[in-house]
């Protein structure tokens, strides 16, 4: 069987980084991209791009182009192919194409399916998920809660859904943490540093962290907040930083292929997300020896930081877990500089202050977090993938 990987693009993002790491360890024919954005270092000889669209192109045009994507994909696969797809549009195309090619379609679900504040996109996605996902040969989900959502909300047969946790490349991260920080950034680490890494998007909720940080700076004037990533909310975040007069304390760092050398020197990593498909950046931060504060959102943060606590019972207070601090999820609404600080934002601020003040806690989370990250090494996770790929009983005759 020939193995292919299908994904929207290799633009910045957790799913995209996972694919880049995945193909280092699993033999495949090609990575097939719907759009031409590529920011990661990868062997271009093994990449096939199906369109001239970019990440910024109209989402309506991309959905209207679905039949063309199917037609183009059919030229490269057949009944002796296995296609592992990631991200929802690629998943839709994978399953639709299966009707014509009879290939084996494996979905790697990286989204919280019901979450988005964009009504049209939500309506289209929900309809296509209900129709198509149950027709995939197998679905790999990274969390218990996302499996429950697929089974209960979208009526996928439970036996089709396999839970395989996301992984990290420990060896590569270790090497990258030892790379020197560019001289233009070294002064940012002269004092306490809070870091966030992720796409500047609705899901990641960075505006809550910026607003919470105004309260932190009042107590620790030299502290810095560094936000790594790019995305559609960049202008909104820039305006918020300016209106809060935080230009000397909060920095949008843009995309860096190696954020790990920065994480290794940061005081704490904070994830204020409204939803996550898993939260790989939590594991990556812990692998860099950086303590973690994360919102208790769907899906992933709780299962990573506190695997002994029941999933689904979300907190309304700070929880000091074995591996990091969970904070309540914020309310999901966009904020401006004149809005009063919410209770959830204040708790984010409190958690940061506790890490800053409590050296013993900070050191404990560095050590315990690193140990927890080892559970997600490629050496432990990739064999689980091989079982799914090699299990003929999973696939329709």
N, C-alpha and C positions, 0 to 999 in steps of 0.2 A: 504493500500500500504506500502511496505517495502522500506525504504530509504537507499541508499548506496552512499558513496563518493569515487570517483576514482581519484587518482593523481599519478604522476610519482614516487615520493618519499616524505619523509619529511626531505629532505636535506634543508640547509639554503636557505631562499628566501621569498619574500613577499607573493606569492601565498600559499606557504606551511604554513606560519604563519597564514594566513587567514583561512585555512582549520582547523588548530588546534583550533582557536577561534570559528569557525563556529559550530563545532561539540559539543562545550560546551553548545550551546543554542538551537540546533535543534536535535530532537530525531532521531537516525539513527541505522541501524543494524551493519554495519562495515565500517571502512575506508579500502579501498583496494589499495595497493601500487603495482606499477609495479616493483620497485626496493627496496632493503632492507635498504637504508640509512634512519636513523631516528636520529635527533639531538634534537628534542623538547621533553619536558616532556609530556607524554600522556599515557592513559591506554592501555597497550599492548594487553589486552584481546580482544579489539575491532578492532585489526589490522590484516589484511590478506595480506601477501606478495606473489606475483605471480611468482617471479623469484629470482635467486641468483645474478642478475646483480647489480652493484653499479653505483653511479653517474659517476665515472670515466671510466666505461666500454665503449667499442667502440659503437659509435652512429649507425654505420652501422649494427652491430650485433643486436642492439635494434630494429631497423626498420625491419630487416629480421625476428625478433621474433614476429612481430605483429600478425600473424595468431595463434601462440601458446598462446599469451595473450588472444586473443578472445576465444579460446577453454577453457582455464582455467577459464576465467570470467563466461562463460556459466554454469559452474558447481555450481555457487553460486547465480545466479539471474534467474528470470522468468518473465512472463508477468505481474505479480503483483508487480514488482519492479520499483522504480524510481532511476536512477543513475545520480548523479551530478558529472561531471568530470571537472578537471582543468588542464591546460597545454596541449599542442597540441597533443602529442602522446596519452595521456589518452583520449582526445576528439575523436581522430580517432578510437580508440579501442571501445569507448562507442557507437559510431554510427554504426560501423561495426557489433558489437555484437547484436545491436537492430534488424538487419535483421533476426536473428535466434531466439532470445528470445522474441521478441515483447515487450520488456520493454520500459519504457518511458525514453528517453535520453535527459538530460539537459546539455548543454555545458556552462561552466563558463569561458569565454575567458579572459586570463590574458596576452596576447601577443600583440605586434604591429606586425601584420601579415606579412607585407612586408619587415620588417627590419632584416637584418643579412648580414654580409660580407662573409658568407660561402656559395658559389654558389650551391653546391650539396644539402645541407640541405634546402636552400631557394627554389630550384626547386621542390624537393620532397614535402615539406610542402605546397607550393602553389597549386600543383596538387591535393593533398589530401584534402586541405581545399575547393577547388572549387567543388570537387566531393561529399564530405561527409557533410560539415557543413549545407548545405541547407536541408539535410535529418534529421537533429536533430529535436526534438519536440519543443525545445525552446533554445534560446541562451541568456545568461545574459552577458551584456557588462557594463563596469564600466564608460565609458565616451561617450560623444556625438560623438567625432571624430571616436572612434573605431566602433560605430554603423554605421556611414556613410561609413567606409571602408568595413564593412561586406556587406552592402546593395549595394554599388556602384561598388566595386572591385570584390566581390565574389558572387554577385547576390543572396544573401539570402533575402527572403521575409521580408519586414520591420516589419510585424506583428509578426514575430517569434522572433524578437530581443527586449529584455526588458533592459532598462538602470537602473541598481541598483548600486549605488556608493559603493565602498568598505567601510568597517567599522573598528573600533578599539574597543578594550575592555578597556574602560576608567578606570573601577574599578581596573583591573589587572595592567594597566600601572601606576596608582597612587600608588598602593602598591609597585611596583617595583622601582619607583623613590626614595622611602624612604629607600631602602636597602643601606647599607654602601658600599663604593668603597673599594676594597681590598687595603691593605697598600702599595703593590708594585706599584700601579697606582696613588696614591694620589698626588705625587709630580708633575705629569703631568699637574695637574690643578692649579698649583701655579701661572700661567700666563694666557694669552689669549689662548683659545682653539677652533680650528675649528674641527668639526666632520663630518665624512661621514660613513654611514652604508649601506652595500649592498654587493651582490656577486661581487667578483673581476672578472669582465667579460667585454667583449667588450661593451655591452649595457651600463654599468655604467660609462665608460669613466674616471676612477679615475686618469689616467695619466695626464689629463688636469689640474686637481686640484693640483696635486703634482707639476707640472711645474709652475702653477700660484703662488703656495705657496712660491716658491723660491724668488719671488719678494716681497711677504708679509714679509718674514723673514728678508729681507734686511732693512725693515722699523721697524719691531717689532722683534728684535732678540730673545726674550724669548717666542714667540708664538709657539704653537704646533699644528700639524695636526695629528689627530687620525682617522685611517681608520679601521672600524670593518667589518669583513666578510672574506670569503675564496673563492677560485675559481681558474679558469684556468690561469688567468693573474698574479698570485702572483709572479712568478719568474721575469716576465717582470717589474712589479712595484718595486720589490726589487732592480733590476739592475738600474732602473731609479733613485731611491732614492740614491743609492750609487754613481752613476756617477754625480749626482747634488750636492753631498756632503751634504746631508740633513739628515744624520743618527741620528743627535742629535735633529732634529726638526720634522721629519715625522716618524710615527710608524704604522706598520701594526699589528693590535691588534688581528687578528684572529676572530673566531666566539665566541660570548658571547650570551647565551640565554637571558640575561637581559642587553641590551644596554641602557635601559631607565635611569638607575641610573647615567650613564655617560652623556647622553643627557641633563639631568636636571641641570648639572653643566657646560656644554659647553657654550661658548660665542655665537657660531653660527653653524648651520648645513648647509652644502653645498652639493647640488646634481648636478653634472656635466653631467648627463646622455645624451646619444645620443638618446635613446628612453626609454619609460616607458609604461607599460600597464595601470598604474594609478598613482603610486607614493605613496603608503601607508606610506612609511617612512617619507614623508612630514607631514602627519597628525599626526603620532606618535611623531615626533619632536615637533610640535606645542603643542601637548597634554602635553609634558614635559616642556613647557614654554621656548623652544629654538627657537630663530628667524631663519628663513629659507631663503636661497638663492638657487634658482633652475633654471636649464636650461629650456628654452621655447621649449621643444621638444614634439614630439608625445609620448604618450598622457598623459594627467592628470595634470601636474604641473600648467598650465594656468587655468584649470577649478577649481583647488583647491585654488590657490592664488589670482586669479582675475576672479571670476565667471561673472563679468559684462562686460568683454572684449570679443569680438567675438573670437570664437575658429578658428584655422586655419590660422590666420594672424600673423605669427611668427615674433618676434622682432629682430632687428639688433642692439639694444642698451639696456642699463639698463632701466628697468621699475620698479618704486617703487609702487607696488600695495598696496591694502588695507591690505593684510595679509603677504606680504613678497616681496622679490626682485626677479624678473625674469631677467635672463641673456641670451644672444644669445647662441644657441646651437653651439658647436664646429664642426669642419669640418669632423670628423669621421675617420681621418687618425691617425695611430700610430706615436708617436714622440720619438725622442731620445734626450739626454741631450744637444747635440750641436745645435739642431734646434732652430731658433729664436722663441721667444714667439709670438704667434698669437694674433690678435686683440681680439678675443673672450677670450683667456686665460688672457689677460691683464684686460679685463672687469670683469672677475671673481675676480681677485686680487683687483681691484678698489672697488667692492661691499663688499668684506671682510673688506678692510680698512675703508670703510664708517661705517660698523657695529661696528668695533673696536673704531672708533673715536667719533661716534655720540651716546652718552648715551641715549638721548631722543628717537631717532629712535629705538634703541635696546630695550628699555623698551616698546615702543608702539607695536612693533612686537611681543614681548612676550605676551602682554595682548590680542592683536587682534588675534594673531595666536591661542591662547588657545580657544577663543570664536568660531573661525571658526572650530576648531577640534570637537567641540560639535555637529556640524551638521552631523558628521559621527559616532556617537555613535551606539553601537549595538542595543540599545533600539529603535532608529529611523529606522535602516536599516533592521534588521531581519524580522519585519512584512512584508516588501516588498517581501522578499524571500518566506515567507509562502503563500502569494497570488499566486506566480508563481507555487509553488509545489501543491497547492490545486485547481488550476484552470483547471478543466477537459477539458474545451474547447480548451486549448492549445495543447492537445495531440491527435495524430492520432487515429482514431477508429480502 
